[in-house]
Amino acid sequence: MNFKNAFVTHKRFGSGTVQSLDGKALTICFQQYGARTFRFPDIFQTELKTEDPVFARYVAEALLVKE
């Protein structure tokens, strides 16, 4: 699935947009901090959230599979 430009919020870096999701690598572009890459879906357990309902459902399913 393509989630490019989905909005996310990071506890430290603030608001950003998804640039790519490649397997377990999630790259997000933050206005003040530039692009950062995180381990997907792990980062959503502690530091990151999304308001995009489709992306949120995808994240939730990925976290369930991980358990």
Backbone as ProteinMPNN parsed JSONL, in Angstrom:
{"seq_chain_A": "MNFKNAFVTHKRFGSGTVQSLDGKALTICFQQYGARTFRFPDIFQTELKTEDPVFARYVAEALLVKE", "coords_chain_A": {"N_chain_A": [[0.832, -1.186, 0.0], [0.346, 2.293, -0.543], [1.356, 4.847, 1.388], [2.378, 7.319, 1.202], [2.829, 10.685, 2.057], [1.028, 10.597, 4.157], [-0.067, 11.943, 7.216], [1.718, 12.212, 10.262], [2.535, 12.218, 13.787], [5.23, 12.793, 15.847], [6.621, 12.255, 19.066], [8.947, 13.713, 19.755], [9.92, 15.017, 17.387], [7.721, 16.232, 16.261], [5.139, 17.177, 13.891], [4.899, 15.427, 10.771], [5.36, 14.004, 7.455], [4.771, 10.931, 5.802], [7.268, 9.568, 3.831], [8.201, 7.213, 2.724], [7.533, 3.698, 2.954], [9.066, 0.881, 3.442], [9.054, -2.287, 3.779], [10.285, -2.908, 6.831], [11.198, -0.376, 7.26], [10.43, 2.888, 7.845], [10.21, 6.003, 6.517], [10.121, 9.349, 7.367], [9.393, 12.741, 6.754], [10.222, 15.582, 8.454], [9.455, 18.945, 9.115], [11.237, 20.689, 10.527], [13.354, 18.988, 11.1], [14.089, 17.411, 8.992], [14.416, 14.399, 6.987], [13.791, 11.329, 8.583], [14.412, 7.971, 9.531], [12.653, 5.176, 10.707], [12.021, 2.151, 12.591], [9.517, 0.078, 11.472], [6.667, -1.739, 12.525], [7.261, -0.825, 15.021], [7.877, 1.781, 16.077], [5.444, 3.005, 16.4], [4.444, 2.085, 18.76], [5.438, 3.585, 20.823], [6.425, 6.238, 20.167], [5.219, 7.468, 17.939], [2.298, 8.566, 16.154], [-0.695, 8.442, 14.136], [-3.255, 10.229, 12.443], [-4.542, 9.516, 10.216], [-7.038, 7.475, 9.078], [-6.945, 5.103, 7.475], [-4.212, 4.484, 7.319], [-3.741, 4.232, 10.065], [-5.232, 1.928, 10.665], [-3.774, 0.056, 9.17], [-1.334, 0.163, 10.532], [-2.151, -0.751, 13.077], [-2.913, -3.386, 12.449], [-0.435, -4.371, 11.623], [0.976, -4.241, 14.016], [-0.437, -6.116, 15.52], [0.134, -8.494, 14.14], [2.827, -8.622, 14.625], [2.94, -9.252, 17.322]], "CA_chain_A": [[0.0, 0.0, 0.0], [1.085, 3.547, -0.624], [0.959, 5.791, 2.426], [3.164, 8.536, 1.027], [2.187, 11.941, 2.449], [0.161, 10.449, 5.329], [0.409, 12.774, 8.315], [2.04, 11.552, 11.519], [3.074, 13.093, 14.827], [6.262, 12.161, 16.657], [6.731, 12.922, 20.369], [10.087, 14.644, 19.792], [10.112, 15.766, 16.147], [6.485, 16.933, 15.883], [4.39, 16.727, 12.721], [5.662, 15.073, 9.582], [4.646, 13.236, 6.442], [5.425, 9.702, 5.38], [7.924, 9.624, 2.528], [8.219, 5.848, 2.191], [7.41, 2.57, 3.864], [9.686, -0.221, 2.712], [9.23, -3.376, 4.733], [10.332, -2.447, 8.215], [11.792, 0.962, 7.289], [9.472, 3.963, 7.634], [10.903, 7.283, 6.432], [9.221, 10.482, 7.567], [10.013, 14.049, 6.598], [9.791, 16.573, 9.43], [9.801, 20.266, 8.61], [12.418, 21.242, 11.19], [14.413, 18.003, 11.323], [14.39, 16.666, 7.773], [13.974, 13.004, 6.895], [14.248, 10.387, 9.613], [13.939, 6.622, 9.261], [12.317, 4.447, 11.927], [11.641, 0.751, 12.427], [8.069, -0.078, 11.392], [5.717, -0.805, 13.113], [7.663, -0.618, 16.411], [7.875, 3.185, 16.478], [4.075, 3.403, 16.747], [4.139, 1.644, 20.116], [5.907, 4.527, 21.842], [6.8, 7.592, 19.784], [4.577, 7.999, 16.737], [0.879, 8.283, 15.951], [-1.254, 8.993, 12.911], [-4.69, 10.498, 12.443], [-5.067, 8.969, 8.965], [-7.715, 6.236, 9.478], [-6.5, 3.941, 6.704], [-2.862, 4.18, 7.778], [-3.86, 3.781, 11.453], [-5.69, 0.536, 10.622], [-2.642, -0.722, 8.68], [-0.378, 0.098, 11.648], [-2.726, -1.619, 14.108], [-2.811, -4.76, 11.968], [0.988, -4.741, 11.622], [1.355, -4.46, 15.4], [-1.045, -7.385, 15.943], [0.902, -9.574, 13.518], [4.128, -8.642, 15.298], [2.78, -9.914, 18.628]], "C_chain_A": [[0.873, 1.245, 0.0], [0.542, 4.538, 0.402], [1.755, 7.091, 2.338], [2.284, 9.76, 1.306], [1.153, 11.783, 3.559], [0.771, 11.265, 6.469], [0.61, 11.942, 9.576], [2.549, 12.594, 12.508], [4.018, 12.291, 15.702], [6.397, 12.946, 17.959], [7.835, 13.975, 20.408], [10.154, 15.563, 18.58], [8.869, 16.514, 15.669], [5.834, 16.335, 14.645], [5.303, 16.444, 11.541], [4.785, 14.313, 8.608], [5.47, 12.015, 6.049], [6.01, 9.914, 3.988], [7.981, 8.249, 1.89], [8.051, 4.851, 3.327], [7.878, 1.363, 3.076], [9.976, -1.349, 3.696], [9.169, -2.861, 6.147], [10.958, -1.059, 8.359], [10.745, 2.002, 6.905], [10.239, 5.28, 7.639], [9.876, 8.401, 6.469], [10.007, 11.762, 7.412], [9.38, 15.014, 7.589], [10.289, 17.942, 8.985], [11.086, 20.81, 9.231], [13.602, 20.282, 11.253], [14.794, 17.2, 10.088], [13.884, 15.235, 7.837], [14.613, 12.16, 7.988], [13.643, 9.027, 9.287], [13.777, 5.876, 10.581], [11.963, 3.004, 11.588], [10.114, 0.655, 12.502], [7.698, -1.51, 11.754], [6.093, -0.381, 14.535], [7.52, 0.827, 16.895], [6.478, 3.653, 16.907], [3.674, 2.951, 18.153], [4.488, 2.708, 21.146], [6.003, 5.98, 21.388], [5.949, 8.247, 18.699], [3.091, 7.659, 16.722], [0.431, 8.919, 14.639], [-2.747, 9.198, 13.077], [-5.345, 9.946, 11.182], [-5.716, 7.616, 9.266], [-7.248, 4.992, 8.735], [-5.1, 3.518, 7.155], [-2.894, 3.646, 9.21], [-4.299, 2.324, 11.512], [-4.552, -0.384, 10.172], [-1.603, -0.908, 9.791], [-0.877, -0.866, 12.713], [-2.614, -3.09, 13.693], [-1.358, -5.249, 11.986], [1.462, -5.015, 13.054], [0.765, -5.772, 15.921], [-0.269, -8.571, 15.385], [2.239, -9.738, 14.217], [4.049, -9.39, 16.627], [2.645, -11.383, 18.394]], "O_chain_A": [[2.002, 1.231, 0.491], [-0.591, 5.005, 0.291], [1.795, 7.868, 3.292], [1.147, 9.845, 0.843], [0.459, 12.748, 3.88], [1.988, 11.269, 6.655], [-0.208, 11.087, 9.915], [2.942, 13.697, 12.129], [3.653, 11.24, 16.231], [6.298, 14.173, 17.954], [7.667, 15.022, 21.034], [10.415, 16.758, 18.723], [8.96, 17.344, 14.764], [5.96, 15.139, 14.38], [6.32, 17.105, 11.333], [3.624, 14.016, 8.891], [6.697, 12.066, 5.974], [5.323, 10.383, 3.08], [7.83, 8.113, 0.676], [8.376, 5.121, 4.483], [7.196, 0.882, 2.171], [11.013, -1.36, 4.359], [8.116, -2.426, 6.612], [11.218, -0.617, 9.478], [10.236, 2.001, 5.784], [10.85, 5.639, 8.645], [8.902, 8.407, 5.715], [11.143, 11.868, 7.875], [8.17, 15.239, 7.574], [11.424, 18.074, 8.528], [11.937, 21.339, 8.516], [14.738, 20.718, 11.441], [15.724, 16.394, 10.135], [13.02, 14.908, 8.651], [15.806, 12.266, 8.271], [12.505, 8.938, 8.826], [14.643, 5.933, 11.454], [11.646, 2.681, 10.443], [9.502, 1.096, 13.475], [8.383, -2.432, 11.309], [5.337, 0.34, 15.185], [7.081, 1.056, 18.022], [6.352, 4.594, 17.692], [2.655, 3.403, 18.674], [3.901, 2.736, 22.228], [5.686, 6.878, 22.167], [5.965, 9.471, 18.563], [2.675, 6.609, 17.211], [1.089, 9.812, 14.105], [-3.419, 8.431, 13.767], [-6.572, 9.909, 11.088], [-5.017, 6.689, 9.674], [-7.167, 3.92, 9.335], [-4.838, 2.331, 7.349], [-2.161, 2.714, 9.538], [-3.786, 1.561, 12.331], [-4.378, -1.472, 10.72], [-1.061, -1.999, 9.968], [-0.118, -1.703, 13.199], [-2.256, -3.938, 14.51], [-1.089, -6.401, 12.325], [2.262, -5.924, 13.277], [1.421, -6.469, 16.695], [-0.044, -9.551, 16.095], [2.729, -10.855, 14.383], [4.993, -10.082, 17.01], [2.499, -12.149, 19.346]]}, "name": "protein", "num_of_chains": 1, "seq": "MNFKNAFVTHKRFGSGTVQSLDGKALTICFQQYGARTFRFPDIFQTELKTEDPVFARYVAEALLVKE"}
